[in-house]
Amino acid sequence: MKYSILIIILIFVTSCTNYNVQRNNSDYVPYKSSGFALIYNADLHEKEKFYKKINDNDLVVGHNILKKNSIIKITNPENMKSIELKVSKKINYSPFYKVIISKNVATKLELNEMIPFVDVTERKKNKFFIAKVATTHSEEKKVENKAPITKVKIDNISINKKQSPKKNKKFSIIIGVFYSEISTNELKEILERGYVGEGSLHVKKLGKNKFLLSSKPYASINTLKNVYFGLNKYGFDDLEIKQHD
């Protein structure tokens, strides 16, 4: 069985995108992930063992992988409102979350604080940078950066239309895409038996030799978090979370 686990791990490394490996290569791949934002509040110091304070009145964003001053774009997929900011500080927080933001950032994005699902994308560094809040349309592919960062300037590109968050949203954790159905099912059995509980995972055939391993869709963030931590104990880091309509 030890040999089977080793083979499965090797298949995972060669068949799945791994951000930490890519960052060490000469061909730099910007960080990109989807999942939940951690909205700062004073209770985090006790509940999440959080040690750094954030001013909720400021537009502040922190990350546990990206360095300070990295530029990231955070998008609320519910209304396509986005904001571009420099990472204020590198912060250690629960790996379940993709980014930590101040209350003010959550307000600008009109996030549902009960399910603050976001897309996070690292942007190319530029000598000139303007923090922008925008309602992004499909034809808008680039944001022009014209002003030096002397102050954080908010640019409302278009009329903001509030949209009520949809109820009963479900989310799943994407573990990886594999080339072997046998290996995918073996890994599923290993994870369910020792880490996440029987029936927690799902295998979907994407093509002739492509098989997606993910968690089942869950409406409860706490349940999703428990599955995530189980996978994290096995060695899976920075797993992407998918939102289902």
One Martini backbone bead per residue (centre of mass of N, CA, C, O) as a GRO file, in nm:
protein
  245
    1MET     BB    1   0.055   0.064  -0.017
    2LYS     BB    2   0.295   0.258  -0.012
    3TYR     BB    3   0.345   0.244  -0.320
    4SER     BB    4   0.069   0.355  -0.406
    5ILE     BB    5   0.092   0.630  -0.270
    6LEU     BB    6   0.347   0.723  -0.419
    7ILE     BB    7   0.229   0.708  -0.705
    8ILE     BB    8  -0.004   0.907  -0.659
    9ILE     BB    9   0.170   1.150  -0.584
   10LEU     BB   10   0.327   1.162  -0.853
   11ILE     BB   11   0.078   1.208  -1.027
   12PHE     BB   12  -0.012   1.469  -0.896
   13VAL     BB   13   0.245   1.639  -0.961
   14THR     BB   14   0.223   1.589  -1.288
   15SER     BB   15  -0.111   1.667  -1.322
   16CYS     BB   16  -0.089   1.924  -1.138
   17THR     BB   17  -0.122   2.237  -1.029
   18ASN     BB   18   0.159   2.413  -0.865
   19TYR     BB   19   0.233   2.708  -0.727
   20ASN     BB   20   0.500   2.667  -0.562
   21VAL     BB   21   0.661   2.557  -0.803
   22GLN     BB   22   0.623   2.790  -1.010
   23ARG     BB   23   0.770   3.019  -0.844
   24ASN     BB   24   1.069   2.874  -0.899
   25ASN     BB   25   1.052   2.937  -1.181
   26SER     BB   26   1.128   3.127  -1.459
   27ASP     BB   27   0.824   3.085  -1.524
   28TYR     BB   28   0.609   3.302  -1.424
   29VAL     BB   29   0.314   3.245  -1.219
   30PRO     BB   30   0.046   3.383  -1.130
   31TYR     BB   31  -0.168   3.418  -0.890
   32LYS     BB   32  -0.462   3.188  -0.868
   33SER     BB   33  -0.787   3.200  -0.697
   34SER     BB   34  -1.060   3.033  -0.523
   35GLY     BB   35  -1.268   3.164  -0.246
   36PHE     BB   36  -1.241   3.267   0.080
   37ALA     BB   37  -1.275   3.542   0.270
   38LEU     BB   38  -1.118   3.714   0.538
   39ILE     BB   39  -1.288   3.905   0.763
   40TYR     BB   40  -1.208   4.140   0.966
   41ASN     BB   41  -1.192   4.094   1.329
   42ALA     BB   42  -1.145   4.086   1.667
   43ASP     BB   43  -1.212   3.770   1.702
   44LEU     BB   44  -0.960   3.645   1.555
   45HIS     BB   45  -0.759   3.646   1.799
   46GLU     BB   46  -0.916   3.385   1.913
   47LYS     BB   47  -1.025   3.193   1.680
   48GLU     BB   48  -0.751   3.225   1.465
   49LYS     BB   49  -0.484   3.318   1.585
   50PHE     BB   50  -0.458   3.638   1.553
   51TYR     BB   51  -0.191   3.904   1.554
   52LYS     BB   52  -0.292   4.117   1.348
   53LYS     BB   53  -0.383   4.436   1.283
   54ILE     BB   54  -0.678   4.600   1.139
   55ASN     BB   55  -0.810   4.863   0.960
   56ASP     BB   56  -1.144   4.890   0.872
   57ASN     BB   57  -1.127   5.186   0.723
   58ASP     BB   58  -0.939   5.053   0.536
   59LEU     BB   59  -0.767   4.939   0.245
   60VAL     BB   60  -0.708   4.603   0.326
   61VAL     BB   61  -0.453   4.352   0.233
   62GLY     BB   62  -0.378   4.005   0.287
   63HIS     BB   63  -0.114   3.743   0.274
   64ASN     BB   64   0.035   3.400   0.290
   65ILE     BB   65   0.223   3.424   0.012
   66LEU     BB   66   0.235   3.701  -0.070
   67LYS     BB   67   0.399   3.979  -0.090
   68LYS     BB   68   0.466   4.275  -0.020
   69ASN     BB   69   0.321   4.480  -0.282
   70SER     BB   70   0.146   4.307  -0.413
   71ILE     BB   71  -0.080   4.277  -0.682
   72ILE     BB   72  -0.439   4.252  -0.642
   73LYS     BB   73  -0.739   4.093  -0.755
   74ILE     BB   74  -1.073   4.134  -0.635
   75THR     BB   75  -1.367   3.926  -0.688
   76ASN     BB   76  -1.719   3.942  -0.717
   77PRO     BB   77  -1.914   3.707  -0.885
   78GLU     BB   78  -2.205   3.822  -0.827
   79ASN     BB   79  -2.124   4.142  -0.951
   80MET     BB   80  -1.822   4.200  -1.067
   81LYS     BB   81  -1.680   4.332  -0.844
   82SER     BB   82  -1.367   4.516  -0.811
   83ILE     BB   83  -1.026   4.513  -0.665
   84GLU     BB   84  -0.716   4.699  -0.647
   85LEU     BB   85  -0.428   4.596  -0.448
   86LYS     BB   86  -0.193   4.615  -0.213
   87VAL     BB   87  -0.011   4.432  -0.014
   88SER     BB   88   0.035   4.519   0.315
   89LYS     BB   89   0.071   4.213   0.429
   90LYS     BB   90   0.212   3.933   0.564
   91ILE     BB   91  -0.015   3.663   0.661
   92ASN     BB   92  -0.112   3.437   0.899
   93TYR     BB   93  -0.361   3.195   0.808
   94SER     BB   94  -0.597   3.010   0.720
   95PRO     BB   95  -0.587   2.798   0.436
   96PHE     BB   96  -0.892   2.825   0.357
   97TYR     BB   97  -0.810   3.104   0.283
   98LYS     BB   98  -0.720   3.352   0.021
   99VAL     BB   99  -0.788   3.615   0.199
  100ILE     BB  100  -0.740   3.926   0.371
  101ILE     BB  101  -0.986   4.170   0.482
  102SER     BB  102  -1.137   4.446   0.520
  103LYS     BB  103  -1.441   4.580   0.571
  104ASN     BB  104  -1.418   4.791   0.342
  105VAL     BB  105  -1.369   4.592   0.111
  106ALA     BB  106  -1.632   4.431   0.144
  107THR     BB  107  -1.814   4.675   0.088
  108LYS     BB  108  -1.715   4.746  -0.199
  109LEU     BB  109  -1.796   4.440  -0.301
  110GLU     BB  110  -2.058   4.334  -0.169
  111LEU     BB  111  -2.035   4.115   0.041
  112ASN     BB  112  -2.124   3.817   0.174
  113GLU     BB  113  -2.041   3.745   0.501
  114MET     BB  114  -2.135   3.439   0.502
  115ILE     BB  115  -2.028   3.418   0.172
  116PRO     BB  116  -1.705   3.524   0.083
  117PHE     BB  117  -1.672   3.494  -0.237
  118VAL     BB  118  -1.362   3.477  -0.438
  119ASP     BB  119  -1.138   3.621  -0.670
  120VAL     BB  120  -0.777   3.572  -0.710
  121THR     BB  121  -0.535   3.804  -0.866
  122GLU     BB  122  -0.235   3.853  -0.989
  123ARG     BB  123  -0.050   4.136  -1.072
  124LYS     BB  124   0.140   4.326  -1.249
  125LYS     BB  125   0.396   4.512  -1.198
  126ASN     BB  126   0.411   4.874  -1.134
  127LYS     BB  127   0.509   5.197  -1.102
  128PHE     BB  128   0.204   5.238  -1.152
  129PHE     BB  129  -0.078   5.293  -0.921
  130ILE     BB  130  -0.438   5.221  -0.896
  131ALA     BB  131  -0.696   5.200  -0.699
  132LYS     BB  132  -0.977   4.987  -0.785
  133VAL     BB  133  -1.329   5.020  -0.841
  134ALA     BB  134  -1.534   4.777  -1.018
  135THR     BB  135  -1.753   4.702  -1.284
  136THR     BB  136  -1.715   4.410  -1.459
  137HIS     BB  137  -1.697   4.335  -1.787
  138SER     BB  138  -1.634   4.112  -2.037
  139GLU     BB  139  -1.472   4.338  -2.218
  140GLU     BB  140  -1.294   4.378  -1.962
  141LYS     BB  141  -0.939   4.307  -1.949
  142LYS     BB  142  -0.825   4.596  -1.869
  143VAL     BB  143  -0.637   4.815  -1.646
  144GLU     BB  144  -0.552   5.131  -1.622
  145ASN     BB  145  -0.236   5.276  -1.515
  146LYS     BB  146  -0.180   5.635  -1.427
  147ALA     BB  147  -0.131   5.666  -1.117
  148PRO     BB  148   0.033   5.739  -0.855
  149ILE     BB  149   0.093   5.608  -0.518
  150THR     BB  150  -0.005   5.849  -0.298
  151LYS     BB  151  -0.298   5.741  -0.304
  152VAL     BB  152  -0.599   5.600  -0.239
  153LYS     BB  153  -0.796   5.543  -0.522
  154ILE     BB  154  -1.131   5.560  -0.614
  155ASP     BB  155  -1.285   5.399  -0.905
  156ASN     BB  156  -1.594   5.451  -1.051
  157ILE     BB  157  -1.687   5.327  -1.351
  158SER     BB  158  -1.981   5.239  -1.265
  159ILE     BB  159  -2.283   5.157  -1.194
  160ASN     BB  160  -2.417   5.044  -0.899
  161LYS     BB  161  -2.564   4.715  -0.855
  162LYS     BB  162  -2.752   4.564  -0.642
  163GLN     BB  163  -2.723   4.219  -0.532
  164SER     BB  164  -2.875   3.956  -0.424
  165PRO     BB  165  -2.790   3.687  -0.278
  166LYS     BB  166  -2.790   3.370  -0.331
  167LYS     BB  167  -2.938   3.090  -0.236
  168ASN     BB  168  -2.800   2.786  -0.178
  169LYS     BB  169  -2.508   2.768  -0.200
  170LYS     BB  170  -2.240   2.577  -0.348
  171PHE     BB  171  -1.933   2.392  -0.253
  172SER     BB  172  -1.609   2.289  -0.384
  173ILE     BB  173  -1.314   2.088  -0.385
  174ILE     BB  174  -1.020   2.102  -0.572
  175ILE     BB  175  -0.771   1.860  -0.621
  176GLY     BB  176  -0.772   1.723  -0.927
  177VAL     BB  177  -0.620   1.613  -1.235
  178PHE     BB  178  -0.628   1.295  -1.397
  179TYR     BB  179  -0.517   1.005  -1.604
  180SER     BB  180  -0.622   0.787  -1.386
  181GLU     BB  181  -0.885   0.611  -1.265
  182ILE     BB  182  -0.753   0.424  -1.059
  183SER     BB  183  -0.585   0.640  -0.901
  184THR     BB  184  -0.821   0.823  -0.828
  185ASN     BB  185  -0.980   0.607  -0.660
  186GLU     BB  186  -0.753   0.544  -0.461
  187LEU     BB  187  -0.729   0.828  -0.343
  188LYS     BB  188  -1.019   0.851  -0.250
  189GLU     BB  189  -1.004   0.613  -0.046
  190ILE     BB  190  -0.775   0.721   0.132
  191LEU     BB  191  -0.908   0.992   0.214
  192GLU     BB  192  -1.177   0.873   0.332
  193ARG     BB  193  -1.047   0.680   0.543
  194GLY     BB  194  -0.829   0.911   0.690
  195TYR     BB  195  -0.958   1.238   0.645
  196VAL     BB  196  -1.291   1.296   0.530
  197GLY     BB  197  -1.476   1.070   0.477
  198GLU     BB  198  -1.726   0.895   0.368
  199GLY     BB  199  -1.856   1.048   0.074
  200SER     BB  200  -1.688   1.332   0.018
  201LEU     BB  201  -1.612   1.234  -0.268
  202HIS     BB  202  -1.550   1.299  -0.632
  203VAL     BB  203  -1.573   1.151  -0.960
  204LYS     BB  204  -1.495   1.301  -1.284
  205LYS     BB  205  -1.539   1.274  -1.621
  206LEU     BB  206  -1.375   1.469  -1.886
  207GLY     BB  207  -1.233   1.224  -2.043
  208LYS     BB  208  -1.050   0.973  -2.149
  209ASN     BB  209  -0.779   1.095  -1.952
  210LYS     BB  210  -0.986   1.259  -1.743
  211PHE     BB  211  -0.994   1.320  -1.378
  212LEU     BB  212  -1.199   1.455  -1.131
  213LEU     BB  213  -1.112   1.557  -0.800
  214SER     BB  214  -1.361   1.608  -0.544
  215SER     BB  215  -1.577   1.742  -0.363
  216LYS     BB  216  -1.865   1.774  -0.251
  217PRO     BB  217  -2.129   1.964  -0.236
  218TYR     BB  218  -2.161   2.251  -0.010
  219ALA     BB  219  -2.343   2.478   0.200
  220SER     BB  220  -2.145   2.440   0.433
  221ILE     BB  221  -1.863   2.588   0.546
  222ASN     BB  222  -1.785   2.403   0.784
  223THR     BB  223  -1.779   2.140   0.623
  224LEU     BB  224  -1.574   2.233   0.413
  225LYS     BB  225  -1.348   2.293   0.618
  226ASN     BB  226  -1.311   2.002   0.722
  227VAL     BB  227  -1.225   1.885   0.450
  228TYR     BB  228  -0.987   2.073   0.400
  229PHE     BB  229  -0.820   1.989   0.654
  230GLY     BB  230  -0.793   1.695   0.575
  231LEU     BB  231  -0.632   1.752   0.312
  232ASN     BB  232  -0.407   1.919   0.448
  233LYS     BB  233  -0.287   1.681   0.616
  234TYR     BB  234  -0.197   1.524   0.347
  235GLY     BB  235  -0.070   1.795   0.161
  236PHE     BB  236  -0.285   1.996   0.064
  237ASP     BB  237  -0.246   2.311  -0.097
  238ASP     BB  238  -0.423   2.563  -0.209
  239LEU     BB  239  -0.718   2.499  -0.268
  240GLU     BB  240  -0.972   2.509  -0.479
  241ILE     BB  241  -1.289   2.679  -0.499
  242LYS     BB  242  -1.616   2.594  -0.605
  243GLN     BB  243  -1.896   2.740  -0.753
  244HIS     BB  244  -2.241   2.674  -0.746
  245ASP     BB  245  -2.560   2.735  -0.902
   0.00000   0.00000   0.00000
